[in-house]
Amino acid sequence: MDFIEVSKSLFSIWGCAWWRAIFSACKALSRRNTGGISRGSNVAGRKKGRHPRVFTDAKQALRVDAIVNAANSGMLGCFVANHACIDNAIHTFAGVQLRMACAAIMEKQKHPEPTGRAKITEAYNLPSKYILHTVGPIITGALTQNDCEQLASCYRSCLELAEQNGVRSIAFCCISTGEFRFPNERAAEIAIKTVSDYITASHSKVKVVFNVFKEKDYDIYRRLLG
């Protein structure tokens, strides 16, 4: 699986205000480079052949064409002031143009965004080309098979839409594992399997990065990816 990488967010490194940390993470994730999806001299788990690379130095910039936003069904960003979620950060630093673009999409759609689907917009003031917006399942009780299928659909929908728009590299956040309370380990299993299955079945050349915030998620992905 040399098409997969895992990176820690800059959150855990800087210890500064949340908004500065997320912006720096988004900027690092989005900066493009023709030499490949990512660079870094401090890399753990690098092996010959088809293996993922796991970054231990979060300051190493990840260069991708598109970043994934874990959105809500309103698709207009987070309306909780100063809330430290990726949805809030992306809308804040992409600029008001992003909210206007999402509002236009929702006005045309005439209904809340369904769970497991994806929409694509320009990234505006962020350095990437695109933002892929997807709504993950909200867990209110015991995890169900439907929850798992919906989460898998988030990853699959983003990959399909990315390919349709010529995206060559994409960075996923840990969809639904924050405020939406999806169990971290099961979410990682679904993410890895869905991405791997999609790329194998479609013979896609897209490069995928799983960008994590919590040490717990980083450890889970490293273990699952071997």
N, C-alpha and C positions, 0 to 999 in steps of 0.2 A: 504493500500500500504506500508507494512512494508519492502518491498524490495527496497524502494527508500529512499535516503538521499540527502541532499543538503549541500554543504560546500563552504565557501568562500575560494578563493585562498589566499596564503600567500602574494601575491602582495600587498594587501591593508593594511597589518599589518606592514611590515618591513620598507617600505619607503627607501629601498636601491636600488642598481643598478638592472635594470630589469632582467639581466641574472642570478644574484644570487637568486633573488626572484623566478623566474620560476624554476630554478634547485631545490630549496628547496621545492617548491610545488610539482614538479614531484617526488622527493624523498619521500616526505611525503605520496603522493597518492599511491606510489608503494610498500611501506614497508608492508610485509605480517605479519599476526598475526593469530594464530589459534583460538583466542578468539572471532573473528568476524571481520566484515568488517571495523569497526571503533571504536574508543574510544573517550571519552571526558566527562569531568565533567561539562562543561558549555554548556548545551543543551537546546535549546528552542523548545517548541511545542511537547515535549515528552508526549505521552498519552498511555493509555492501549489499547491493541488490535492492529489492522492492520492500523498503521498510520506511515507516514514518520517522520524521525527525522531531524531537521534543526539545524546545528551547527552554533553557534555564535562565537566560538573561533577557528579561522582558524589555530591556531598552533597545534590543535589536529590532529595527523597523521591519514590519511585514508589508510587502508590496502587493496589493490586490486591486482588481478592477472594481469589485463591489463588496460592500459590507452589509450584513443582515441586521435589521432592526426587529427586536421582539416588540411588536406593536400591540395595541388594544383594538377592539372591534370598531372604535370610532375613527381610527387611523389618523387622528389629528395631533398625536403626541400626548405626553402626560401632562395633566392639568394640575398636578399637586406641586406647589411651589417648592423649588429646591430639592425635589425628590431625586435621590441618587440612583436612577434607573437608566438603562441604556436608551430607552425611548426618549426620555427627557433630554439626555445629553445630545443625541443625534439631532433632534429638532432644534435645540438651542444653537448648536454650532453650525448646522447646515444653513440656518437663517430662515427668515419668515417665508422665503420663497418655497421652502419645503412644505410648510403647513398649507400654503395656498395651493400647491400642486395636489396635495392629499385631499384638500377640501373639494377641489374640482373633480377628482376621481370619485369621491363619495357622493357628490351632488349628482353626478351622472349615474352612479350605481343605484342610488335610492334606497339602500338598505345597509345595515352594518356589515363589516367584512366578516365572512365566515371563518371559522376556525380551520386551520390546515391549508388555507389558500395563500397566495402571495401576490403582491403588487410591486411594480418597479417604478422608481422615480430617478431623476437626476440627483446628484449629491450636492449640487449648488456650492456652498462655501467649504465643504469638505473636499479633500484632495482626490478622493476616489471618483470614478465616473458615475457610479450608480449606488443607490440604496435599495435593497430588497426588503419589503415590509411583510411580515407574516404574523398571524395571531395564533399563539399556542393555546392548548387546552388549559383551563383553570381547574385545579384539583380541590374539591371541597370535602371529599371523604376518602374512602378506599379507592386506590387506583384501579381503573377498569381497562378492559381490552380496547374499548372505544377511545379512551384517553391516549393509549399507546399508538393506535392507528392514526389518530389526529396529529400527534406529534411527528410521526413518521411522514405524514403528508406535508407538514411544514417544510421539512428538509427537502423532500422530493419536489414540491412545488417551486421552491426557491431555485433548485438546480435546473429544473426545466425552463423556468422563466429566464434564468441567467443565460442558458445556452441559446435561447431564442434571440437574445440581445447581444450575442457575441462576447459574453464575459468569459475571460480565460482563467480568472482566479477569484475566489470568493472566501470571505471570512465569516464564519458563523459564531454567534454568541451562544450561550447555553440556554436555548429557548425554553421558556416556561419554568425554569428551576428557581427563579427568584420569587417575585410577588405571586406568581401563579402556582407555586408550591408543588411542582412535579418532582418526584424523588430523583436526586442527582444521579445515582448510579444507573438506574433504569433509563433515565433520559440519555445518558452517555452511550449506553448500549444501543439504544434505538438510533441515535445520531450516527454512530460509526457504521452500524449495519445498513442503514438506509443509504448513506453516501456510498459505501462500498458496493452495495448491490446495484445502485443506479449507474455508477461509473463502469462496472463490469458489464452490465446488460447493454448499455448504450455505447460502449467504447469511447466514452467522453474523454477529452484531454484536459478538462478543467482541473485546476489545482485547488485544494480545499484546506483551509486553516480553521481549526477549532480554537477560538480565542477565549480563554477562561479568566475569571476574576478571582475565584476562591482557590485557596491552596487545596481544599478538598476535591474540587473538580479537576485541578491539574493532576493530582495523584491518581484519581480515577482514570483519566484518559491515558496517562502514561502506563498504567497497569493493563488496561484493556487493549491498548495498541501494542503492548509488548516491547 
